Amino acid sequence: MIRWGIIGCGRIAHRFMQGLKEVPGTELTASWSRRVETVTDFVAIYGGKACTSVDELLASDIDAVYIATLPDSHAEYSIAALHAGKHVLCEKPAAINLPALETILSVAHLKGLLFMEGMKPPFYPLYTRLKEYLITDPIGPVGYVRAGSSVADCPPGHPNYSYELAGGALMGIGIYEAFLAIDWLGATKQVQTLGRFGETGIDMFAIFQTEHEQGYAQLYSGFDLHGKGDALICGTLGHVTINKNWWNPSRATINYLDGRIITLDEPFIAGGLNYETQHFCDLVEQGAKESPIISHQMSRQMISMLDTARAQIGLKFKGE
């Protein structure tokens, strides 16, 4: 039995619990949130102990911690959990910048514990099936990726708009596009970024072009336009369209140069976070210290891309 503690009891924590119910051999043991009423309501729904402090949660009889707070506190809570001897699954982005991530990873290595960034797309059944299908019926070497999303319906006061909480389109959405480009095209060689700021001091829309070891990507993220949210992956023998929302993928179409069209449908259950959670729990059982899918190097490459993009549009968070 893997006993979980949760830090942060907002919307994503509820979605995590929806998925955890589908992962055998797990249970929620303790939860904590900065707002007392939030954690009280959370445990009323899901059970476990409502803690009054992070220290109390980390002293609980738990094996792993899911960090569901905003990016500004990811490093702080990850480091505290690792020092307390707990494995950590941390929401994306794992830290606000590469130096903060390196500190987390050094502590994880020192303590001999598993640390993984919660980047969900590669664990969905559709994404897994697509990768497997293309092994036997390839689209040739991939040289171009186009992806993005702009969500224009976040209500006023949403944490995505908060400079203090390290919000913004790049941090909230762009991290997904960074993953997709790196996963299909390899390490980033060059980034070119344009961005538009909002009243709260964060990027409301950003577009970034990237050069990789194996090709090029055109990516966008935003909060004040309504974007499509699909993804295009182009190879020499065909191209793949992952239908919206590509980061919660359930359908993809492969168009081949010879005229063939293949459609893959793989619905997901329980909100989708159950797949990455199952992967994380399997790693804990195996005694692994790192995911082979969302590796520490992948996390480094993703946040490095965002660091460069933010620098190019002039977005610095407190302490940078």
MIKE-193096 format. One record per residue (C-alpha): residue number from 1; residue in one letter; x, y negated, z negated. Coordinates in Angstrom, 3 decimals, padded with zeros to 6 digits. Each point is the difference from the previous one (the first is absolute). Layout:
residues N
@i NUM, aa A, xx X, yy Y, zz Z
...
This chain:
residues 320
@i 1, aa M, xx 000.000, yy 000.000, zz 000.000
@i 2, aa I, xx 001.393, yy -003.399, zz 001.033
@i 3, aa R, xx -001.270, yy -002.638, zz -002.403
@i 4, aa W, xx -000.348, yy -003.465, zz 001.501
@i 5, aa G, xx 000.119, yy -003.480, zz -001.427
@i 6, aa I, xx -001.224, yy -002.983, zz 002.001
@i 7, aa I, xx 001.303, yy -003.552, zz -000.272
@i 8, aa G, xx -002.548, yy -002.392, zz 001.475
@i 9, aa C, xx -003.699, yy 000.839, zz 000.257
@i 10, aa G, xx -001.151, yy -001.989, zz 003.016
@i 11, aa R, xx -001.492, yy 001.128, zz 003.302
@i 12, aa I, xx 002.935, yy 002.123, zz 001.165
@i 13, aa A, xx 000.091, yy 001.839, zz -003.344
@i 14, aa H, xx -003.634, yy 001.029, zz 000.497
@i 15, aa R, xx 000.898, yy 001.280, zz 003.448
@i 16, aa F, xx 002.944, yy 001.900, zz -001.466
@i 17, aa M, xx -002.327, yy 001.692, zz -002.484
@i 18, aa Q, xx -002.383, yy 000.904, zz 002.805
@i 19, aa G, xx 002.897, yy 001.878, zz 001.569
@i 20, aa L, xx 001.440, yy 001.446, zz -003.197
@i 21, aa K, xx -003.215, yy 001.970, zz -000.491
@i 22, aa E, xx 000.941, yy 001.940, zz 003.151
@i 23, aa V, xx 003.515, yy 000.868, zz -001.209
@i 24, aa P, xx -000.002, yy 003.202, zz -002.087
@i 25, aa G, xx 002.082, yy 000.231, zz -003.136
@i 26, aa T, xx -000.237, yy -003.704, zz -000.852
@i 27, aa E, xx -001.764, yy -002.126, zz -002.564
@i 28, aa L, xx -000.205, yy -003.634, zz -001.042
@i 29, aa T, xx 001.350, yy -000.361, zz -003.515
@i 30, aa A, xx 000.489, yy -003.728, zz -000.614
@i 31, aa S, xx -000.643, yy -003.359, zz 001.665
@i 32, aa W, xx 000.968, yy -003.625, zz -000.607
@i 33, aa S, xx -000.880, yy -003.294, zz 001.617
@i 34, aa R, xx 000.814, yy -003.612, zz -000.757
@i 35, aa R, xx -003.733, yy -000.585, zz -000.444
@i 36, aa V, xx -001.503, yy 001.906, zz -002.933
@i 37, aa E, xx -003.474, yy 000.182, zz 001.525
@i 38, aa T, xx 001.401, yy 001.478, zz 003.211
@i 39, aa V, xx 001.703, yy 002.959, zz -001.686
@i 40, aa T, xx -002.994, yy 000.542, zz -002.307
@i 41, aa D, xx -002.316, yy 000.302, zz 002.984
@i 42, aa F, xx 002.538, yy 002.184, zz 001.824
@i 43, aa V, xx 000.291, yy 002.662, zz -002.698
@i 44, aa A, xx -003.771, yy -000.042, zz -000.469
@i 45, aa I, xx -000.226, yy 001.275, zz 003.578
@i 46, aa Y, xx 003.039, yy 002.289, zz 000.234
@i 47, aa G, xx 000.862, yy 000.953, zz -003.570
@i 48, aa G, xx 003.343, yy 000.011, zz -001.741
@i 49, aa K, xx 001.338, yy -002.506, zz -002.497
@i 50, aa A, xx -000.257, yy -003.772, zz 000.333
@i 51, aa C, xx 003.378, yy -001.391, zz -001.080
@i 52, aa T, xx 000.518, yy -003.466, zz -001.432
@i 53, aa S, xx 003.512, yy -000.439, zz 001.411
@i 54, aa V, xx 002.400, yy 001.380, zz 002.575
@i 55, aa D, xx 002.171, yy 001.329, zz -002.807
@i 56, aa E, xx -002.922, yy 001.964, zz -001.412
@i 57, aa L, xx -000.737, yy 001.507, zz 003.416
@i 58, aa L, xx 003.634, yy 000.976, zz 000.580
@i 59, aa A, xx 000.158, yy 001.593, zz -003.448
@i 60, aa S, xx -003.025, yy 002.147, zz 000.887
@i 61, aa D, xx 000.245, yy 003.666, zz 000.879
@i 62, aa I, xx 000.210, yy -000.611, zz 003.758
@i 63, aa D, xx 002.247, yy 001.348, zz 002.752
@i 64, aa A, xx -000.480, yy -002.587, zz 002.739
@i 65, aa V, xx -001.093, yy -003.607, zz 000.404
@i 66, aa Y, xx -001.946, yy -001.528, zz 002.854
@i 67, aa I, xx 000.692, yy -003.736, zz 000.227
@i 68, aa A, xx -003.029, yy -001.746, zz 001.470
@i 69, aa T, xx 000.810, yy -003.614, zz -000.822
@i 70, aa L, xx 000.881, yy -002.827, zz 002.384
@i 71, aa P, xx 003.492, yy -000.150, zz 001.570
@i 72, aa D, xx 001.369, yy -002.569, zz -002.458
@i 73, aa S, xx 000.133, yy 002.596, zz -002.797
@i 74, aa H, xx 000.837, yy 003.201, zz 001.877
@i 75, aa A, xx 003.696, yy -000.056, zz -000.848
@i 76, aa E, xx -000.566, yy -000.856, zz -003.666
@i 77, aa Y, xx -002.445, yy 002.831, zz -000.597
@i 78, aa S, xx 001.872, yy 002.526, zz 002.145
@i 79, aa I, xx 003.216, yy -000.584, zz -001.928
@i 80, aa A, xx -001.788, yy 000.197, zz -003.352
@i 81, aa A, xx -001.705, yy 003.272, zz 000.969
@i 82, aa L, xx 003.248, yy 001.548, zz 001.228
@i 83, aa H, xx 001.818, yy -000.999, zz -003.181
@i 84, aa A, xx -002.836, yy 001.688, zz -001.910
@i 85, aa G, xx 000.683, yy 003.230, zz 001.885
@i 86, aa K, xx -003.017, yy -000.071, zz 002.324
@i 87, aa H, xx -000.145, yy 000.700, zz 003.715
@i 88, aa V, xx -001.321, yy -002.987, zz 001.954
@i 89, aa L, xx -002.330, yy -000.390, zz 002.964
@i 90, aa C, xx -000.113, yy -003.737, zz 000.697
@i 91, aa E, xx -002.363, yy -001.835, zz 002.319
@i 92, aa K, xx 001.491, yy -001.650, zz 003.058
@i 93, aa P, xx 002.065, yy -002.087, zz 000.305
@i 94, aa A, xx 002.092, yy 001.651, zz -002.708
@i 95, aa A, xx 001.714, yy -003.302, zz -000.849
@i 96, aa I, xx -000.042, yy -003.597, zz 001.205
@i 97, aa N, xx 003.438, yy 000.292, zz 001.618
@i 98, aa L, xx 002.892, yy 002.376, zz 000.629
@i 99, aa P, xx 002.090, yy -000.945, zz -003.081
@i 100, aa A, xx -002.986, yy 000.753, zz -002.255
@i 101, aa L, xx -000.567, yy 003.326, zz 001.762
@i 102, aa E, xx 003.664, yy 000.926, zz -000.390
@i 103, aa T, xx -000.280, yy -000.568, zz -003.737
@i 104, aa I, xx -002.979, yy 002.351, zz -000.172
@i 105, aa L, xx 001.783, yy 002.670, zz 002.017
@i 106, aa S, xx 003.146, yy -000.225, zz -002.109
@i 107, aa V, xx -002.035, yy 000.614, zz -003.160
@i 108, aa A, xx -001.849, yy 002.911, zz 001.634
@i 109, aa H, xx 003.347, yy 001.529, zz 000.978
@i 110, aa L, xx 001.435, yy -000.571, zz -003.468
@i 111, aa K, xx -002.989, yy 001.650, zz -001.672
@i 112, aa G, xx -000.302, yy 002.816, zz 002.525
@i 113, aa L, xx -003.669, yy -000.751, zz 000.644
@i 114, aa L, xx -002.243, yy -000.134, zz 003.048
@i 115, aa F, xx -000.804, yy -003.447, zz 001.373
@i 116, aa M, xx -002.191, yy -000.396, zz 003.083
@i 117, aa E, xx -001.617, yy -002.981, zz 001.676
@i 118, aa G, xx -003.694, yy 000.480, zz 000.657
@i 119, aa M, xx -000.047, yy -000.242, zz 003.799
@i 120, aa K, xx -003.057, yy 002.066, zz 000.895
@i 121, aa P, xx -000.265, yy 000.269, zz 003.858
@i 122, aa P, xx 002.504, yy 002.828, zz 000.642
@i 123, aa F, xx -001.836, yy 002.342, zz -002.374
@i 124, aa Y, xx -003.418, yy -000.231, zz 001.659
@i 125, aa P, xx -001.099, yy 003.127, zz 001.917
@i 126, aa L, xx -000.245, yy -001.953, zz 003.271
@i 127, aa Y, xx 003.533, yy -001.388, zz -000.208
@i 128, aa T, xx 001.412, yy 003.399, zz -000.936
@i 129, aa R, xx -001.877, yy 001.738, zz 002.824
@i 130, aa L, xx 001.095, yy -002.647, zz 002.508
@i 131, aa K, xx 003.659, yy 000.476, zz -000.870
@i 132, aa E, xx -000.371, yy 003.789, zz 000.260
@i 133, aa Y, xx -001.903, yy -000.180, zz 003.308
@i 134, aa L, xx 002.612, yy -002.198, zz 001.643
@i 135, aa I, xx 002.714, yy 002.567, zz -000.706
@i 136, aa T, xx -001.507, yy 002.436, zz 002.531
@i 137, aa D, xx -001.649, yy -002.556, zz 002.332
@i 138, aa P, xx 002.265, yy -003.053, zz -000.275
@i 139, aa I, xx -000.461, yy -003.506, zz 001.361
@i 140, aa G, xx 003.756, yy -000.207, zz 000.487
@i 141, aa P, xx 002.370, yy -002.244, zz -001.933
@i 142, aa V, xx -001.967, yy -002.792, zz -001.691
@i 143, aa G, xx 001.255, yy -003.474, zz 000.881
@i 144, aa Y, xx -002.791, yy -002.383, zz -000.990
@i 145, aa V, xx -002.444, yy -000.404, zz -002.907
@i 146, aa R, xx -002.734, yy -002.607, zz -000.283
@i 147, aa A, xx -002.070, yy -000.208, zz -003.187
@i 148, aa G, xx -001.623, yy -002.419, zz -002.389
@i 149, aa S, xx -003.007, yy -001.100, zz -001.945
@i 150, aa S, xx -001.503, yy -003.283, zz -001.075
@i 151, aa V, xx -002.734, yy 000.127, zz -002.630
@i 152, aa A, xx -002.124, yy -003.156, zz -000.059
@i 153, aa D, xx -002.476, yy 000.981, zz -002.718
@i 154, aa C, xx 002.065, yy -000.138, zz -003.209
@i 155, aa P, xx -002.001, yy -002.128, zz -002.452
@i 156, aa P, xx 001.431, yy -003.242, zz -001.438
@i 157, aa G, xx 002.188, yy 000.646, zz -003.015
@i 158, aa H, xx 001.047, yy 003.458, zz 001.210
@i 159, aa P, xx 003.487, yy 001.033, zz -001.253
@i 160, aa N, xx 001.150, yy 000.224, zz 003.626
@i 161, aa Y, xx 000.009, yy -003.804, zz 000.012
@i 162, aa S, xx 002.088, yy -000.332, zz -003.165
@i 163, aa Y, xx 003.548, yy -001.298, zz 000.289
@i 164, aa E, xx 000.657, yy 000.869, zz -003.664
@i 165, aa L, xx -000.988, yy 003.637, zz 000.607
@i 166, aa A, xx 002.165, yy 000.256, zz 003.153
@i 167, aa G, xx -002.963, yy 000.076, zz 002.344
@i 168, aa G, xx -000.155, yy -000.828, zz 003.668
@i 169, aa A, xx -000.632, yy 001.759, zz 003.276
@i 170, aa L, xx 003.492, yy 001.451, zz 000.392
@i 171, aa M, xx 000.054, yy 001.526, zz -003.484
@i 172, aa G, xx -003.595, yy 001.190, zz 000.048
@i 173, aa I, xx -000.326, yy 001.242, zz 003.586
@i 174, aa G, xx 003.333, yy -000.402, zz 001.778
@i 175, aa I, xx 001.607, yy 002.729, zz -002.103
@i 176, aa Y, xx -002.220, yy 002.543, zz 001.793
@i 177, aa E, xx 001.112, yy -001.242, zz 003.419
@i 178, aa A, xx 003.626, yy 000.131, zz -001.156
@i 179, aa F, xx -000.471, yy 003.668, zz -000.875
@i 180, aa L, xx -001.545, yy 000.863, zz 003.366
@i 181, aa A, xx 002.739, yy -001.701, zz 002.010
@i 182, aa I, xx 002.808, yy 001.611, zz -001.989
@i 183, aa D, xx -001.650, yy 003.428, zz -000.014
@i 184, aa W, xx -000.214, yy 000.139, zz 003.803
@i 185, aa L, xx 002.933, yy -002.197, zz 001.071
@i 186, aa G, xx 002.653, yy 000.393, zz -002.684
@i 187, aa A, xx 001.929, yy -002.562, zz -002.006
@i 188, aa T, xx -000.548, yy -003.698, zz 000.643
@i 189, aa K, xx 002.710, yy -001.928, zz 001.830
@i 190, aa Q, xx -001.643, yy -003.407, zz 000.448
@i 191, aa V, xx -003.113, yy -001.886, zz -001.161
@i 192, aa Q, xx -001.641, yy -003.114, zz 001.476
@i 193, aa T, xx -002.870, yy -001.509, zz -001.988
@i 194, aa L, xx -002.532, yy -002.821, zz 000.221
@i 195, aa G, xx -002.398, yy -000.729, zz -002.848
@i 196, aa R, xx -002.708, yy -002.380, zz -001.142
@i 197, aa F, xx -000.461, yy -000.994, zz -003.654
@i 198, aa G, xx -003.186, yy -000.538, zz -001.952
@i 199, aa E, xx -000.917, yy -002.360, zz -002.806
@i 200, aa T, xx 001.303, yy 002.318, zz -002.736
@i 201, aa G, xx 003.508, yy 000.195, zz 001.449
@i 202, aa I, xx -000.131, yy 003.480, zz 001.511
@i 203, aa D, xx 000.013, yy 001.092, zz 003.647
@i 204, aa M, xx -003.537, yy 000.239, zz 001.345
@i 205, aa F, xx 001.119, yy 001.358, zz 003.363
@i 206, aa A, xx 003.323, yy 001.322, zz 001.255
@i 207, aa I, xx 001.166, yy 001.575, zz 003.224
@i 208, aa F, xx 003.323, yy 001.768, zz 000.179
@i 209, aa Q, xx 001.897, yy 001.672, zz 002.811
@i 210, aa T, xx 002.622, yy 002.553, zz -000.900
@i 211, aa E, xx 002.789, yy 001.843, zz 001.753
@i 212, aa H, xx 000.797, yy 003.504, zz -001.200
@i 213, aa E, xx 002.505, yy 002.731, zz 000.775
@i 214, aa Q, xx -002.420, yy 001.532, zz 002.509
@i 215, aa G, xx -002.090, yy -002.920, zz 001.258
@i 216, aa Y, xx -002.158, yy -002.998, zz -000.778
@i 217, aa A, xx -003.091, yy -000.839, zz -002.064
@i 218, aa Q, xx -002.512, yy -002.846, zz -000.040
@i 219, aa L, xx -001.813, yy -000.308, zz -003.311
@i 220, aa Y, xx -002.415, yy -002.380, zz -001.706
@i 221, aa S, xx -001.754, yy -000.454, zz -003.329
@i 222, aa G, xx -002.437, yy -002.588, zz -001.261
@i 223, aa F, xx -002.822, yy -001.153, zz -002.256
@i 224, aa D, xx -001.745, yy -002.733, zz 002.014
@i 225, aa L, xx -000.672, yy 001.704, zz 003.346
@i 226, aa H, xx -001.964, yy 003.153, zz 000.782
@i 227, aa G, xx 002.444, yy 002.510, zz 001.497
@i 228, aa K, xx -000.657, yy 003.379, zz 001.556
@i 229, aa G, xx 002.181, yy 002.214, zz -002.174
@i 230, aa D, xx 000.976, yy 002.712, zz 002.474
@i 231, aa A, xx 003.491, yy 001.139, zz 001.028
@i 232, aa L, xx 001.679, yy 000.771, zz 003.316
@i 233, aa I, xx 003.019, yy 002.316, zz 000.321
@i 234, aa C, xx 001.574, yy 000.188, zz 003.462
@i 235, aa G, xx 002.337, yy 002.636, zz 001.379
@i 236, aa T, xx 001.384, yy 000.803, zz 003.444
@i 237, aa L, xx -002.647, yy 002.666, zz 000.702
@i 238, aa G, xx -003.048, yy -001.537, zz -001.657
@i 239, aa H, xx -001.354, yy -002.119, zz -002.803
@i 240, aa V, xx -001.947, yy 000.494, zz -003.221
@i 241, aa T, xx -002.749, yy -002.235, zz -001.328
@i 242, aa I, xx -000.772, yy 000.457, zz -003.686
@i 243, aa N, xx -003.473, yy -001.423, zz -000.460
@i 244, aa K, xx -000.795, yy -002.607, zz -002.629
@i 245, aa N, xx 000.659, yy -000.008, zz -002.816
@i 246, aa W, xx 003.266, yy 001.598, zz 001.021
@i 247, aa W, xx 001.354, yy 000.002, zz -003.608
@i 248, aa N, xx -003.026, yy 002.123, zz -001.021
@i 249, aa P, xx 000.197, yy 002.095, zz 003.167
@i 250, aa S, xx -002.634, yy 002.480, zz 001.073
@i 251, aa R, xx 000.024, yy -000.146, zz 003.817
@i 252, aa A, xx 002.690, yy -000.313, zz 002.670
@i 253, aa T, xx 000.005, yy 000.155, zz 003.795
@i 254, aa I, xx 003.000, yy 001.136, zz 002.035
@i 255, aa N, xx 000.161, yy -001.164, zz 003.625
@i 256, aa Y, xx 002.564, yy 001.857, zz 002.111
@i 257, aa L, xx 001.726, yy -001.173, zz 003.161
@i 258, aa D, xx -001.463, yy 002.995, zz 001.840
@i 259, aa G, xx -003.560, yy -001.188, zz -000.734
@i 260, aa R, xx -000.820, yy 002.264, zz -002.915
@i 261, aa I, xx -001.816, yy -001.496, zz -002.983
@i 262, aa I, xx 000.120, yy 001.771, zz -003.355
@i 263, aa T, xx -002.099, yy -001.120, zz -002.968
@i 264, aa L, xx 000.821, yy 000.997, zz -003.566
@i 265, aa D, xx -002.618, yy -000.320, zz -002.745
@i 266, aa E, xx 000.951, yy 000.661, zz -003.621
@i 267, aa P, xx -002.375, yy -001.491, zz -002.573
@i 268, aa F, xx 001.388, yy -000.704, zz -003.442
@i 269, aa I, xx -001.648, yy 000.441, zz -003.384
@i 270, aa A, xx 000.000, yy -001.733, zz -003.374
@i 271, aa G, xx 001.221, yy -003.353, zz 001.271
@i 272, aa G, xx 003.279, yy 001.416, zz 001.300
@i 273, aa L, xx 002.374, yy -000.602, zz -002.895
@i 274, aa N, xx -000.359, yy 003.643, zz -001.016
@i 275, aa Y, xx 002.422, yy 001.054, zz 002.745
@i 276, aa E, xx 002.946, yy -002.101, zz -001.158
@i 277, aa T, xx -000.836, yy 000.886, zz -003.614
@i 278, aa Q, xx 000.063, yy 003.719, zz 000.822
@i 279, aa H, xx 003.370, yy -000.481, zz 001.701
@i 280, aa F, xx 001.344, yy -001.828, zz -003.053
@i 281, aa C, xx -001.251, yy 002.718, zz -002.371
@i 282, aa D, xx 001.581, yy 002.689, zz 002.172
@i 283, aa L, xx 003.310, yy -001.853, zz -000.259
@i 284, aa V, xx -000.322, yy -000.174, zz -003.798
@i 285, aa E, xx -000.603, yy 003.751, zz -000.134
@i 286, aa Q, xx 003.046, yy 000.580, zz 002.220
@i 287, aa G, xx 002.221, yy -002.198, zz -002.146
@i 288, aa A, xx 000.658, yy -002.343, zz 002.935
@i 289, aa K, xx 001.283, yy -003.519, zz -000.595
@i 290, aa E, xx -001.058, yy -001.466, zz 003.336
@i 291, aa S, xx -002.590, yy 000.532, zz 002.714
@i 292, aa P, xx 001.309, yy 001.215, zz 003.352
@i 293, aa I, xx -002.833, yy -001.918, zz 001.689
@i 294, aa I, xx 000.010, yy -003.330, zz -001.854
@i 295, aa S, xx 003.648, yy 000.225, zz -000.910
@i 296, aa H, xx 001.903, yy -002.592, zz -001.980
@i 297, aa Q, xx 001.686, yy -000.997, zz 003.242
@i 298, aa M, xx -003.386, yy -000.492, zz 001.662
@i 299, aa S, xx -001.051, yy -002.260, zz -002.887
@i 300, aa R, xx 003.257, yy -001.943, zz 000.370
@i 301, aa Q, xx -000.552, yy -000.476, zz 003.711
@i 302, aa M, xx -003.619, yy -001.112, zz -000.389
@i 303, aa I, xx 000.675, yy -002.643, zz -002.650
@i 304, aa S, xx 003.123, yy -001.167, zz 001.854
@i 305, aa M, xx -002.156, yy -000.714, zz 003.042
@i 306, aa L, xx -002.392, yy -002.053, zz -002.125
@i 307, aa D, xx 002.878, yy -001.792, zz -001.717
@i 308, aa T, xx 001.282, yy -001.124, zz 003.397
@i 309, aa A, xx -003.455, yy -000.958, zz 001.234
@i 310, aa R, xx -000.736, yy -002.065, zz -003.116
@i 311, aa A, xx 003.372, yy -001.732, zz 000.221
@i 312, aa Q, xx -000.688, yy -000.993, zz 003.597
@i 313, aa I, xx -003.297, yy -001.696, zz -000.876
@i 314, aa G, xx 001.347, yy -001.473, zz -003.234
@i 315, aa L, xx -002.000, yy 001.988, zz -002.560
@i 316, aa K, xx 001.848, yy 000.534, zz -003.289
@i 317, aa F, xx -001.585, yy 001.340, zz -003.153
@i 318, aa K, xx 000.862, yy -001.095, zz -003.517
@i 319, aa G, xx 003.466, yy 001.098, zz -001.063
@i 320, aa E, xx 001.304, yy 000.528, zz 003.525
